[in-house]
Amino acid sequence: MRRLVFIGLLLCLLISAAGAVDQTIPAGYTIPAGITTSSTTSGVVSTTTQTLSQSVIASQTSDTGQLQVTGTKLDPEVLMYGDTGTLTVDVVNTASHSITVKRGALTGNGAITVNDKNYAAVGDIGPGAKMSFTFTIKAGAPDGIYYPEFSLQFPEGTSLRYLVPVKIDNTGLVLAIQSQPDAYSAGQKDSITLSVGNPRQNSVNGVTVNAAGPSITMLPATSFIGTLGSNSASTTTLNITPAAPSNLTVQVLFTNGLNRHTQTLVIPVEFSESKTRADMVISNIVIKQSNSTIDLTGDITNAGLTPAKAVVVTPGKDVTGIDPYKQYVVGSLQPDDFSSFELTFNAKGATSVPVIVTYLDADGNQFSKTIPLSLGDTADTSTTADTSFPILWVVILLLAILVVGYVINKSWKRG
C-alpha cells in the first residue's frame, strides 16, 4: 500500500513539471489579449493576463516603430494646376528581422487626386532593406501646399501613416521684349530680342519659342532654348520681314515634368518713320560748269543715330553721268560722320539735277534718298558758278592799271 502511494505522488510531480514546460512563450511572439500565462521565479509560481492595450503596443513596437519613411520625391518638384506627376515614398526597415506589410496606399484629399491603384499585396521587407512606393497623382487645386496621406497596413491590424507635402504653383514663364525697332517698314528686315524668364521654384524643360503672323516672314520661325533653371532667364532673337502692318504672335512652349504648357505674347507690327535710322544730308555744294559738262563737289553727312554702310552718291535721271565720277562710293558713315564726294555729268538744257544717295543698314536693308539741286539759282542751292572768267578780267584790269601808272611815272621824271 505504501508503494502505491509513493508511485502516485511521483506521477503527480512529473505531470506538474510537464505542464510548466508547455507554458513557455517562444521569443518574438506577441501574446493575444485575454490569455493568462504563468512563470516560476525562485520556486514561486506567478500568473499574468495580457490586456488589449499591451497587445497593441507590442505589435507597434515590433513593426510600425521599426519601419521609417526616409524620404519622398515629387516629379516635377512643383505641380501646376491640372499637372500629373509621380510621388515616391521610401521606407526602410530598421529592425533586425523581416517585417510583413499587408498593404500600401496613398489617400488624396480633394486637392490631390491619386490616379493609381494601391499596393494591395506588399509582402516582407527584409532587415535594413528599403522599399519604394510610387503613385501617380494629379493637381486639382489653387496654389498652395497640400498633404495626401501615405499609409502601410500590417497583418495584425496596425498601420504606419505619413503626410507627404505636395506644392502646387500655377506661375508660368515670363516672356518680355528686350529690344525691337522703333519703327517697321514694308519689306525691311528687322530683329526683335526676347527675354524668357523662369520665376518658378523648379526647372522646366523643352523651352521653345515659336513666332508667326499674317504678312510677316520669319527666319527662323522657331528658336530652341532647352532647360531653363529656377529663377533664370535666356534671350532669343527673331528676324522678321513684314509686308504689311500686322500682329506678331509669339508662343513659348515648355514642359513641367511630362505636362506641356504655353505662354503667349502679341507684338503689334505697325509701319512708321524711323527716328533712329541713318539720315543723309548734303552740304557745301560747289558746281563748276563748262558748256554742258558739270563738275559737282560737296560733303555728305550722316545726321542719323545708326551707321550707314555702302554709301553711294549718283546723279539722278535727266542727266548722264560721265567719267571720271559717274558715281562716287563713300563707304561707311558713322553717326555724325561726313565725307567729301564729287560727281561729273552732262546736264545739257537742265536747270536742276537730282542727287541720289543709297546706303545699307546693319541688316542689309537698302535705303535711298533723293536730294534735288538747282544748277542756276546759286542762292537757293548754296552753289557757286565757274569764276575763272571774271578772275581773268580782274587780272587784266590790274595789269592795265600798273602799265598806266608806270607810263605816268616816267613822264613825270622826264618833266
Backbone torsions as a table, in degrees:
resi	resn	phi	psi	omega
1	MET	NA	-41.7	178.0
2	ARG	-62.7	-36.6	179.8
3	ARG	-63.5	-40.1	-178.9
4	LEU	-65.0	-38.6	178.2
5	VAL	-65.2	-42.6	180.0
6	PHE	-62.3	-43.1	-179.5
7	ILE	-65.2	-37.4	178.6
8	GLY	-64.9	-43.2	177.6
9	LEU	-61.8	-41.2	-179.9
10	LEU	-63.0	-41.2	179.1
11	LEU	-64.7	-38.7	178.2
12	CYS	-61.9	-42.0	179.1
13	LEU	-63.0	-42.2	-179.5
14	LEU	-64.0	-41.9	-179.7
15	ILE	-64.9	-39.8	179.0
16	SER	-63.6	-41.7	178.8
17	ALA	-64.8	-40.1	-179.9
18	ALA	-63.7	-38.7	178.6
19	GLY	-64.7	-36.0	179.0
20	ALA	-65.7	-37.1	179.7
21	VAL	-67.7	-37.9	-177.6
22	ASP	-66.4	-22.9	-176.8
23	GLN	-89.6	3.3	177.1
24	THR	-69.9	129.9	-176.9
25	ILE	-91.8	127.2	178.4
26	PRO	-60.8	149.4	-180.0
27	ALA	-64.1	139.6	177.4
28	GLY	84.1	-1.1	-179.0
29	TYR	-87.8	129.2	177.6
30	THR	-87.5	122.6	-174.3
31	ILE	-79.7	125.2	177.8
32	PRO	-62.5	156.8	179.2
33	ALA	-67.3	144.1	176.5
34	GLY	89.4	-3.5	-179.5
35	ILE	-89.1	131.9	179.3
36	THR	-99.9	130.8	179.0
37	THR	-124.1	159.0	177.8
38	SER	-128.0	154.3	179.2
39	SER	-143.8	153.3	-179.4
40	THR	-116.7	124.9	178.0
41	THR	-129.2	119.7	-178.9
42	SER	54.0	38.3	176.6
43	GLY	83.9	-0.3	-179.1
44	VAL	-102.0	126.6	-179.7
45	VAL	-93.6	127.6	177.9
46	SER	-127.3	153.1	-179.7
47	THR	-119.9	149.1	-179.9
48	THR	-138.2	135.3	175.9
49	THR	-106.8	122.7	-177.7
50	GLN	-74.9	124.8	179.1
51	THR	-86.9	168.0	-179.3
52	LEU	-66.2	-41.6	-178.8
53	SER	-65.7	-38.3	178.4
54	GLN	-65.3	-34.3	178.6
55	SER	-66.0	-44.7	-179.6
56	VAL	-65.7	-43.3	-179.7
57	ILE	-62.2	-40.6	179.0
58	ALA	-63.6	-40.8	179.7
59	SER	-65.2	-44.2	-179.3
60	GLN	-66.6	-35.6	-179.5
61	THR	-68.5	-36.3	-176.2
62	SER	-80.7	-26.0	-175.2
63	ASP	-119.6	-69.8	-173.5
64	THR	-58.1	-45.1	-176.7
65	GLY	-68.7	-15.4	-177.5
66	GLN	-107.3	2.0	169.3
67	LEU	-103.3	124.7	-175.0
68	GLN	-124.6	138.6	171.7
69	VAL	-81.6	112.8	-174.7
70	THR	-97.9	-10.5	179.1
71	GLY	178.9	155.1	174.8
72	THR	-131.8	151.7	180.0
73	LYS	-141.6	127.8	177.6
74	LEU	-112.0	128.7	179.4
75	ASP	-127.3	114.1	-0.1
76	PRO	-70.9	164.3	-174.1
77	GLU	-62.1	-35.3	178.5
78	VAL	-130.3	125.6	-178.9
79	LEU	-87.5	152.6	167.9
80	MET	-102.2	163.2	-178.0
81	TYR	-57.9	127.9	-179.9
82	GLY	87.8	-5.3	-179.7
83	ASP	-70.7	149.9	171.2
84	THR	-109.8	134.8	179.9
85	GLY	-141.9	176.8	177.5
86	THR	-116.1	134.3	178.5
87	LEU	-114.9	121.2	-178.8
88	THR	-114.1	131.6	178.1
89	VAL	-118.4	125.6	179.3
90	ASP	-99.7	130.1	179.4
91	VAL	-122.7	135.1	-179.1
92	VAL	-120.8	136.5	175.6
93	ASN	-90.0	110.8	-179.0
94	THR	-92.5	2.1	179.7
95	ALA	-80.8	169.8	178.1
96	SER	-94.4	9.3	178.9
97	HIS	-140.7	163.2	179.2
98	SER	-68.9	148.4	177.5
99	ILE	-123.6	132.4	-178.8
100	THR	-91.0	127.9	177.1
101	VAL	-112.9	126.7	-177.3
102	LYS	-81.1	-42.6	-170.7
103	ARG	-155.7	143.3	174.3
104	GLY	-121.8	141.1	-175.3
105	ALA	-150.3	155.0	170.7
106	LEU	-126.1	125.1	-176.7
107	THR	-108.9	122.8	177.6
108	GLY	-75.2	171.4	-178.4
109	ASN	-130.0	26.3	-178.2
110	GLY	94.8	-50.4	177.6
111	ALA	-72.5	-34.2	179.6
112	ILE	-115.2	123.3	178.4
113	THR	-103.9	130.9	178.2
114	VAL	-93.2	118.2	-176.2
115	ASN	-89.5	-18.1	-177.5
116	ASP	-92.8	158.0	169.4
117	LYS	-74.8	157.0	-180.0
118	ASN	-77.0	166.6	176.2
119	TYR	-78.7	99.6	-173.4
120	ALA	-74.6	-30.5	-179.6
121	ALA	-138.6	106.8	-176.3
122	VAL	-91.9	-54.5	-179.0
123	GLY	99.7	-156.6	-175.5
124	ASP	-88.5	143.1	170.9
125	ILE	-113.3	116.4	-175.1
126	GLY	-67.4	162.8	179.0
127	PRO	-60.9	128.8	-179.7
128	GLY	75.7	1.0	-176.7
129	ALA	-85.7	156.2	177.5
130	LYS	-115.7	139.9	176.0
131	MET	-129.3	134.7	-179.1
132	SER	-107.1	138.1	178.3
133	PHE	-118.7	120.2	-176.5
134	THR	-116.0	133.9	-178.3
135	PHE	-130.2	146.4	173.6
136	THR	-94.8	125.3	-177.2
137	ILE	-125.1	162.3	178.7
138	LYS	-133.0	135.2	-179.6
139	ALA	-84.8	127.4	-179.2
140	GLY	-136.8	37.9	-177.4
141	ALA	-145.4	165.0	176.2
142	PRO	-65.0	179.1	-178.6
143	ASP	-57.4	139.4	179.1
144	GLY	158.7	-176.9	176.9
145	ILE	-114.8	127.1	-176.6
146	TYR	-123.4	158.0	-169.8
147	TYR	-129.9	83.6	170.1
148	PRO	-67.3	153.8	-174.4
149	GLU	-103.2	125.5	173.1
150	PHE	-96.7	136.6	-178.3
151	SER	-143.7	149.6	172.8
152	LEU	-122.1	131.9	179.5
153	GLN	-104.7	136.8	-179.7
154	PHE	-107.0	156.9	-176.6
155	PRO	-57.8	-33.2	-176.5
156	GLU	-79.3	2.5	175.5
157	GLY	99.3	-6.1	177.8
158	THR	-86.8	173.4	-177.1
159	SER	-152.3	159.4	172.0
160	LEU	-111.1	131.2	-177.8
161	ARG	-126.7	140.9	-176.1
162	TYR	-149.2	129.6	178.0
163	LEU	-90.0	125.3	-176.4
164	VAL	-105.1	122.2	178.5
165	PRO	-74.3	133.8	177.7
166	VAL	-129.4	123.6	-178.4
167	LYS	-94.1	138.3	172.6
168	ILE	-123.4	123.5	179.3
169	ASP	-142.1	116.1	-174.7
170	ASN	-90.4	14.2	178.3
171	THR	-66.6	129.9	178.7
172	GLY	-100.8	-172.6	176.8
173	LEU	-74.9	156.8	-179.9
174	VAL	-108.3	122.3	-179.6
175	LEU	-112.9	120.8	-174.8
176	ALA	-138.3	152.1	176.9
177	ILE	-83.1	122.1	178.0
178	GLN	-90.3	-39.0	176.1
179	SER	-158.1	148.3	176.1
180	GLN	-157.0	163.1	179.6
181	PRO	-63.4	152.5	177.1
182	ASP	-75.7	-15.7	178.7
183	ALA	-157.1	153.7	176.8
184	TYR	-115.0	150.9	178.3
185	SER	-133.3	152.5	-178.7
186	ALA	-63.6	128.7	176.1
187	GLY	77.4	0.9	-178.5
188	GLN	-97.1	131.1	179.8
189	LYS	-79.1	131.8	178.7
190	ASP	-136.0	163.0	-178.1
191	SER	-120.7	140.7	175.5
192	ILE	-123.1	125.1	178.0
193	THR	-101.8	125.4	-178.4
194	LEU	-112.3	147.6	174.1
195	SER	-110.9	128.7	177.8
196	VAL	-113.6	115.2	-177.3
197	GLY	-113.9	149.6	178.1
198	ASN	-117.5	98.0	179.2
199	PRO	-86.2	5.5	-176.8
200	ARG	-74.8	168.8	179.8
201	GLN	-85.6	-1.6	179.8
202	ASN	-138.5	161.4	178.8
203	SER	-73.7	153.9	173.3
204	VAL	-124.0	156.7	-173.5
205	ASN	-121.4	166.5	174.2
206	GLY	59.9	35.4	-177.7
207	VAL	-70.1	121.3	-177.5
208	THR	-133.5	138.7	179.2
209	VAL	-112.2	122.4	176.2
210	ASN	-116.0	144.7	179.2
211	ALA	-141.8	142.2	178.6
212	ALA	-162.0	157.9	177.7
213	GLY	-171.3	149.8	177.2
214	PRO	-63.5	138.5	179.1
215	SER	65.2	20.9	179.0
216	ILE	-124.7	127.6	176.6
217	THR	-97.4	127.1	-179.0
218	MET	-112.5	136.7	175.8
219	LEU	-151.3	106.6	-6.3
220	PRO	-80.4	166.4	-179.2
221	ALA	-90.7	-13.1	-177.6
222	THR	-132.4	138.9	177.2
223	SER	-128.7	128.1	-177.9
224	PHE	-102.2	127.1	178.8
225	ILE	-102.6	-41.3	179.5
226	GLY	94.8	-138.3	-178.3
227	THR	-78.1	134.9	179.1
228	LEU	-125.5	113.5	-176.5
229	GLY	-70.2	167.4	178.4
230	SER	-62.5	135.4	179.1
231	ASN	57.0	38.6	176.7
232	SER	-129.5	167.6	-177.5
233	ALA	-143.3	159.9	177.3
234	SER	-142.7	155.6	179.8
235	THR	-115.9	152.6	175.9
236	THR	-144.7	150.9	-176.4
237	THR	-115.6	132.1	176.9
238	LEU	-107.9	130.5	176.8
239	ASN	-104.0	117.1	-175.7
240	ILE	-124.1	148.3	174.2
241	THR	-131.8	100.3	-178.0
242	PRO	-83.0	143.3	174.8
243	ALA	-99.9	-20.0	179.5
244	ALA	-157.2	160.0	176.4
245	PRO	-56.5	138.4	-174.6
246	SER	-161.9	-174.7	173.4
247	ASN	-117.1	130.8	177.3
248	LEU	-97.5	119.2	179.7
249	THR	-98.5	119.8	-179.1
250	VAL	-110.3	129.6	178.0
251	GLN	-121.2	133.6	172.1
252	VAL	-111.2	121.9	-179.3
253	LEU	-106.9	141.2	178.7
254	PHE	-153.3	162.6	177.9
255	THR	-118.4	134.6	172.9
256	ASN	-108.0	98.1	-168.7
257	GLY	71.7	-118.1	176.0
258	LEU	-105.1	9.6	-174.4
259	ASN	-100.9	126.5	-176.9
260	ARG	-94.3	136.6	-179.0
261	HIS	-134.0	159.6	-177.4
262	THR	-137.6	136.2	170.7
263	GLN	-118.0	143.7	-174.6
264	THR	-126.8	140.6	175.7
265	LEU	-134.9	129.5	178.4
266	VAL	-106.2	125.8	-178.5
267	ILE	-113.9	116.9	176.4
268	PRO	-68.7	133.9	175.7
269	VAL	-113.6	100.3	-176.9
270	GLU	-117.9	142.7	-177.9
271	PHE	-85.5	138.0	175.7
272	SER	-163.9	177.3	179.9
273	GLU	-86.1	129.8	-178.8
274	SER	-70.9	139.9	177.5
275	LYS	-96.4	-6.4	-177.3
276	THR	-116.5	-7.6	-177.2
277	ARG	-65.1	156.0	176.8
278	ALA	-60.0	143.7	-178.7
279	ASP	-133.5	116.7	-176.1
280	MET	-89.2	127.8	-179.9
281	VAL	-126.1	131.8	179.4
282	ILE	-105.1	136.1	-179.4
283	SER	-147.4	174.9	177.7
284	ASN	54.5	47.7	-177.3
285	ILE	-76.4	134.0	173.9
286	VAL	-129.4	124.0	-178.1
287	ILE	-116.1	127.3	174.7
288	LYS	-118.5	124.9	-175.5
289	GLN	-119.2	131.3	174.7
290	SER	-128.2	106.4	-172.6
291	ASN	57.1	-120.1	-179.2
292	SER	-96.6	-2.0	-179.6
293	THR	-92.1	131.3	-177.6
294	ILE	-121.2	133.6	173.1
295	ASP	-111.9	117.5	-175.5
296	LEU	-115.6	126.8	175.7
297	THR	-125.3	156.1	179.0
298	GLY	-179.8	-172.8	178.1
299	ASP	-116.9	142.3	174.8
300	ILE	-119.3	131.0	-174.6
301	THR	-124.5	140.3	173.7
302	ASN	-89.7	101.5	-178.7
303	ALA	-92.8	10.3	179.0
304	GLY	-91.8	-168.1	-176.3
305	LEU	-109.9	-1.1	178.2
306	THR	-128.1	155.4	-178.4
307	PRO	-66.1	150.8	173.2
308	ALA	-114.3	130.5	-177.5
309	LYS	-114.8	153.3	177.3
310	ALA	54.1	49.3	-179.7
311	VAL	-74.8	126.7	-180.0
312	VAL	-131.0	134.1	178.1
313	VAL	-111.9	126.5	179.6
314	THR	-136.5	153.0	172.3
315	PRO	-73.9	148.6	-177.4
316	GLY	-85.3	-162.6	-178.3
317	LYS	-69.8	167.6	-178.6
318	ASP	76.8	-5.8	174.2
319	VAL	-130.5	158.8	-178.3
320	THR	-118.3	119.1	178.5
321	GLY	-69.4	140.5	179.4
322	ILE	-130.4	158.3	178.2
323	ASP	-64.6	150.8	11.8
324	PRO	-92.3	-3.3	-174.2
325	TYR	-128.8	67.0	174.0
326	LYS	-61.4	-37.4	173.8
327	GLN	-147.0	161.8	-176.6
328	TYR	-129.7	121.3	179.7
329	VAL	-92.5	116.6	-179.5
330	VAL	-88.7	-38.2	-176.0
331	GLY	95.7	-141.3	-177.0
332	SER	-92.5	143.8	176.1
333	LEU	-130.9	118.5	174.8
334	GLN	-75.8	162.8	176.2
335	PRO	-54.9	134.1	-179.1
336	ASP	70.6	9.9	177.2
337	ASP	-94.7	155.4	178.8
338	PHE	-141.0	165.5	178.0
339	SER	-150.8	151.4	175.4
340	SER	-83.2	157.2	177.0
341	PHE	-147.8	166.6	179.8
342	GLU	-149.5	137.5	177.6
343	LEU	-130.2	143.9	173.0
344	THR	-126.7	134.2	-177.1
345	PHE	-158.7	165.1	179.0
346	ASN	-102.6	117.3	-177.1
347	ALA	-124.5	47.8	-177.5
348	LYS	-60.8	121.8	177.6
349	GLY	81.5	-3.4	-177.6
350	ALA	-87.9	143.1	176.6
351	THR	-103.0	-12.8	177.2
352	SER	-150.4	162.9	179.8
353	VAL	-139.2	132.6	174.3
354	PRO	-84.7	128.7	175.5
355	VAL	-101.1	124.3	-176.1
356	ILE	-105.0	127.1	177.2
357	VAL	-113.1	120.9	175.9
358	THR	-115.1	147.3	179.6
359	TYR	-158.0	167.3	179.5
360	LEU	-118.2	150.7	172.4
361	ASP	-94.7	-173.4	-175.9
362	ALA	-65.1	-24.3	179.9
363	ASP	-92.1	2.3	179.3
364	GLY	87.6	5.9	176.2
365	ASN	-71.9	136.5	-178.4
366	GLN	-96.6	136.9	177.6
367	PHE	-126.2	153.6	-178.2
368	SER	-140.0	141.1	178.0
369	LYS	-136.1	129.9	180.0
370	THR	-106.1	126.8	-178.2
371	ILE	-119.7	110.8	-179.9
372	PRO	-77.8	137.5	178.6
373	LEU	-126.2	133.6	179.0
374	SER	-83.5	140.0	179.1
375	LEU	-96.1	-7.9	-175.7
376	GLY	-114.5	-42.8	-175.9
377	ASP	-91.2	92.5	-175.8
378	THR	-68.8	-26.4	-178.6
379	ALA	-67.3	-37.6	-177.2
380	ASP	-80.0	-28.7	-172.6
381	THR	-106.3	0.7	-178.5
382	SER	58.5	37.0	179.0
383	THR	-107.5	159.4	175.2
384	THR	-125.8	136.6	179.4
385	ALA	-78.3	175.4	-180.0
386	ASP	-69.7	118.1	-174.2
387	THR	-101.9	15.5	-177.9
388	SER	-68.6	-34.0	-178.2
389	PHE	-70.5	-50.0	176.9
390	PRO	-60.0	-36.8	-179.6
391	ILE	-63.9	-37.9	179.2
392	LEU	-62.1	-43.5	178.9
393	TRP	-66.1	-34.8	177.0
394	VAL	-63.5	-43.0	179.6
395	VAL	-63.3	-44.2	179.9
396	ILE	-62.0	-40.1	-179.7
397	LEU	-64.5	-41.3	179.2
398	LEU	-64.2	-41.4	178.3
399	LEU	-63.4	-38.8	179.3
400	ALA	-63.9	-41.4	179.6
401	ILE	-63.9	-41.0	179.0
402	LEU	-63.4	-41.9	-179.5
403	VAL	-64.1	-45.4	-179.2
404	VAL	-63.1	-40.9	179.1
405	GLY	-63.9	-39.6	179.5
406	TYR	-64.1	-43.4	-178.9
407	VAL	-64.5	-44.0	-179.3
408	ILE	-62.7	-40.5	-179.6
409	ASN	-62.7	-41.4	179.3
410	LYS	-64.8	-40.2	-177.6
411	SER	-66.9	-34.7	178.0
412	TRP	-67.5	-38.3	-179.4
413	LYS	-66.2	-36.6	-179.8
414	ARG	-69.6	-36.7	-179.4
415	GLY	-71.7	NA	NA
